[in-house]
């Protein structure tokens, strides 16, 4: 009986830790959306779909994380959540280079630290260095996902904020039932 109580307590602690844990606030998955030469980022919607317009082909491209997307001669009509230009909170020695955008407490900007590490930073303070290059176009949605155009390397990128992802309820239910089954089997063995 003592073992069952101990195992049950450990199982409850593990489930609570999983439910309460989230990724680090500045953890992102970056996707390369391809060459930005003649392809301008138009906007990003709340779900992280990025729309770019190819000037020479006159085609809109809508892309999501992982490269799934489509092309169309008309704007896809998404509701863009691009953030607003802002002056981010900077640590000593930092400066803004290029664009800066704020949305729902998130900050993203092109900058440098003491003249080095020129690239993309996320905030708010303390700002974290995320990617090298320039920040010529920048859109940031209220979920913390953003897309930018790096004119130095001629690439478009999408960054998905992993801290907003939570475990599915079905995964937690499966874990909980598995722990209860294991506790029951252990109880039978020691009875």
N, C-alpha and C positions, 0 to 999 in steps of 0.2 A: 504493500500500500504506500509505503514511504517513497519508493521508486516512481510509482505512478504520479504522486503529487509533485515530485521533482521534475519529471518529464513534462507534466502538464504546465507547470510554471514556466519552464524553458520554452515550450511551444507558444504560450501566450506572449512572452517577451519577444520572441522572434517575429510573430505576426504583427505585433505593435510596431516593432522597428521597421518592418517592410512598409506598413501603412503610413508611417510618419516620415520615412526617408524620401529625399528627393536628390536629384543630381546637384552638383555644385552650381551656384548661380551663374557662372560664366562658362558653362560647358556647351560647346556647339559642335554640330556635324556640318562640315563645309562640303558643298557640291560645286564642281566646276561646270558652269552652264555653257562654256564654249567661248569662242572668239567674240570680242565686243566690237570689232572693226565694222562699222556701219550698222551695228545693232544696238539700239538704245533701250535701257530699262525704262518701262512706262510706269510700272507700279507693282505692288504686292498686296494680296488680299489677306484677310484675317487667318486663313488656313495655311498660308505660306506659298500659295501659287504665285509665281512671278510672270509678268507679261513683259516681253521685249518687242520692239518694232525694228524690222530690218529695212533701212532706208532705201537700199538699192532694189530690193525685191518687192517692197511695199506689202510685207506680210507680217502679221502679228504672231508671236510664238508664246504660248503659255506653257510653263514648265513647273513641275513640282519636284520635291526631293526625290532623288534617285533617277531623275531624267525622264519620268513619264510626262508626256505633254502632247500638244497638238499645234498645228499651224493653221492660220486662217487669214483671209484677205480683209476681214472686218475685226474691229476690236471685240474681244470676247465678252465685254460688258460686265466684268467683275467689279465689285465695289472695292476700290483700293483703300488701303489703310497704311498710307505711306509715311506717317509721322510728320513732324514739323521741324524746320531748321531751328537750331538752338545753340546756346553756348554751354557746352558740357562743363561739369565740375572737374577741374584739373588738379593733379598733384604738383608739387614743386618740381620744376624742371621740364614739365610737359608743355607742349604747344599744339594747337590745332593746325593741320595742313589739309586743305581740301574741304570736303563736306562734313557736316555734323547733323545728326538727326536724333530727336527725342520722341518717345511715345510710351505712355503708361508706366513711367518710372524707369524705362530702359534708355540708355544712351549709347550711341555708336558714332565714331568719328575717325577721320583720317588725322594722324598726328605723328609726333615724334617725342622721344624722351632724351633731353640733353643733346639734341642733334643726331642721335642714333635711333635705330629701330623705327625707321620710317615705315608706316603702314597703318593698319586698321586696329583701333582700340575699342573696347567695350567698357561700359561703366554701369552705374555711377561709381564715384570715387570709392576705393582706389580703382583706377582704370587698368584693364588687362590688355596686354599686347596679344592680338589674335592672328594677324596675317601681314606679310610684307607687301609692299607695293603702294600704289597711289589709290585715292578714293575720289573718283571723278563724279560718279552718280551714286546716290545712296537712298534706299527706301527701307523703312523699319516699321513692322506692324506692332500692334498692341500686345501680341503674344511673345515678343522678343525675337521673332524671326526677321532676317533682313537680307537684302540683296544689294550688291554693289558692283560697280564697274571699275576695274583696275586699268587705267589708261597706260600705265607704264608697261605692263605685261600684256595688254590688249586682251583681257579675259573678263567675263562676267561670272559672278559667284553668288551662291545662295547659302546662307548659314541658318540652320535650324537650331533653336534653343532647346536643349535636351532637358533642362530643369522644369519645363512645363509639362513634360510627359509623365503621366502617372500610371501605375500598373492597372490593367484591366480588372474589373470586379470578378470576372470569371476566373482569372488567374489566381486571385487571392482566395476565392472560394475553393478552387482545386487544391491549393496549398493547405488551407485549413482542414478540409476533409481528409487529406492525406495524413496530416499530423494527428488528427483524431483517430484514424484507423491504426496508425502506428502505435499510438498510446494504448488503444484497446488491445492490440496484439501483445504488446509488452505486458500489459496487466494480466492477460490470460496466462502468459508464460510463467509469471512469478506468483500466480495464485495457487 
